[in-house]
């Protein structure tokens, strides 16, 4: 029997890197892990609607670096960098409140721009959620999203899966649509994946997105597909 494996973890160490990168000295692992979880939860809540694709955390002895990948960097940074500075102060306050901030460690916040948001599964899933929460017809949302994603040159396949009380129906059901191909079992296949939910007045709807961007054969030649 085959098992369903998360497409990101399936390719860890082959095509993907870890989202938290640090080495913990003895007795500090639990503290660092708790800090990472708190930072992620706080930023996901704070930056909802800003189309944040990824949150990466790097730690060293003297620095804690948080990298936020988004398609709307200007909205987070704000005028003359006020927004990012306020966000950094809020993160420091949060860590200090839970006694997880070492005064010797410098906290840094980097905002990274994503050039093609329509080929990023997390941003596409957020666009679908936005459309569903605005009470737009789910079939129209699904069809227009697939067409937008496939309009990108680097995308070879996309799949969108919706589940729940679609259209406010009494019984829950599923809607599964795809264009192109999604080779999920091949390690070299560059498959981006996201799973999220839309909160509706009558319950939550599950949203899953897979985006296939071609095959990567060698690490030293990432442009070859």
Secondary structure, 3 states (H helix, E strand, C coil): CCCCCCHHHHCECCCECCCEECCCCCCCHHHHHHHHHHHHHHHHHHCCCCCEEEEEEEECCCEEEEEEEECCHHHHHCHHHHHHHHHHHHHHHHHHHCCCCCCCCEEEEEEEECCCHHHCHHHHHHHHHHHHHCCCCHHHHHHHHHHHHHCCCCCCEEEEEEEECHHHCCCCEEEEEEEECCCCCCCCEEEEEEEEEEEECCEEEEEEEEEEEEECCECCECCCC
